[in-house]
Amino acid sequence: MSDRKRQHWNTIFSTKDDSELGWYESDPSQTLKFLDLVAPAAGATLFLPGAGTSTLVDELLIRGFELVLNDISDKALDRLRARIGSSDRLFWLHHDISRPLPEGVPPVDIWIDRAVLHFLLEEVDIRGYFSNLRALVRPGGHVLLAEFSTNGASSCAGLELHRYSVEELTERMGEEFKLVEQEEYTYINPFGDTRPYVYALYRREDRP
Ligand SMILES: C[S@@+](CC[C@H](N)C(=O)[O-])C[C@H]1O[C@@H](n2cnc3c(N)ncnc32)[C@H](O)[C@@H]1O
């Protein structure tokens, strides 16, 4: 894991409250709207590659899912754990999602990324991310990517971003994944700034 990146995020999660985070959503309904299109059964396994302290996690637990909660920041995971407590439906992972996953991470039905992929700038890291995604998402499973769009801000959390069009996301996902739904969505952050995102939902083909 890149120690520099881990430190950067740990400093943020050690010094700011949730409401001071530029990506904080008190209401995760934009993501839930896409999840409702998939309508997974309770007991489905969902993977969050950069869970942070997202309120989405609380909603997903209420809906009865098994969750794999990953983050490069152990401080973020500690804070999330302190809020939601422990449960046998939670699998905690402290990992740089651009690097090969450790053994033992379960296959998942849905991968939900809000504002994580766009922090990866090096091509090798972006490829590493998609390779992990392909390794974990089951045939017939879904992927929701919500990233800063091409007309969005060029930095966040003090870091430069790789902004995405739905065309680039679709190209990177590869032919096995079919685009189900997309939306250009403008998020208003806690400071009142507009942050245009692209939301793209994919379904992986069933194995022939
Ligand atoms: C902008 S925040 C979004 C958090 C959460 N998804 C949400 O919507 O509230 C980005 C999150 O990704 C994590 N992150 C950044 N780079 C990462 C990486 N390479 N691997 C795993 N997590 C990463 C950060 O620690 C942070 O929690």
The ligand as a MOL file (V3000), in Angstrom:
LIG
                    3D

  0  0  0     0  0            999 V3000
M  V30 BEGIN CTAB
M  V30 COUNTS 27 29 0 0 0
M  V30 BEGIN ATOM
M  V30 1 C -14.0860 11.1290 -1.5250 0
M  V30 2 S -14.0500 9.8600 -0.3690 0 CHG=1
M  V30 3 C -15.5800 8.9880 -0.6930 0
M  V30 4 C -15.9710 8.0990 0.4540 0
M  V30 5 C -17.3280 7.3700 0.2400 0
M  V30 6 N -17.2980 6.5150 -0.9130 0
M  V30 7 C -18.4600 8.3490 0.1540 0
M  V30 8 O -19.1080 8.4390 -0.8740 0
M  V30 9 O -18.6880 9.0320 1.1670 0 CHG=-1
M  V30 10 C -12.8360 8.7440 -1.0470 0
M  V30 11 C -12.5800 7.5310 -0.1810 0
M  V30 12 O -11.7510 6.6160 -0.8950 0
M  V30 13 C -10.6720 6.2100 -0.0630 0
M  V30 14 N -9.5560 5.9140 -0.9870 0
M  V30 15 C -8.8250 6.7900 -1.6990 0
M  V30 16 N -7.9180 6.1460 -2.4610 0
M  V30 17 C -8.0880 4.8160 -2.2120 0
M  V30 18 C -7.4600 3.6280 -2.6740 0
M  V30 19 N -6.4490 3.6830 -3.5580 0
M  V30 20 N -7.8860 2.4320 -2.2010 0
M  V30 21 C -8.9240 2.3750 -1.2970 0
M  V30 22 N -9.5390 3.4690 -0.8140 0
M  V30 23 C -9.1460 4.6670 -1.2760 0
M  V30 24 C -10.4420 7.3830 0.8710 0
M  V30 25 O -9.7780 7.0340 2.0540 0
M  V30 26 C -11.8620 7.8660 1.1210 0
M  V30 27 O -12.4750 7.1780 2.1720 0
M  V30 END ATOM
M  V30 BEGIN BOND
M  V30 1 1 1 2
M  V30 2 1 2 3
M  V30 3 1 2 10
M  V30 4 1 3 4
M  V30 5 1 4 5
M  V30 6 1 5 6
M  V30 7 1 5 7
M  V30 8 2 7 8
M  V30 9 1 7 9
M  V30 10 1 10 11
M  V30 11 1 11 12
M  V30 12 1 11 26
M  V30 13 1 12 13
M  V30 14 1 13 14
M  V30 15 1 13 24
M  V30 16 1 14 15
M  V30 17 1 14 23
M  V30 18 2 15 16
M  V30 19 1 16 17
M  V30 20 1 17 18
M  V30 21 2 17 23
M  V30 22 1 18 19
M  V30 23 2 18 20
M  V30 24 1 20 21
M  V30 25 2 21 22
M  V30 26 1 22 23
M  V30 27 1 24 25
M  V30 28 1 24 26
M  V30 29 1 26 27
M  V30 END BOND
M  V30 END CTAB
M  END
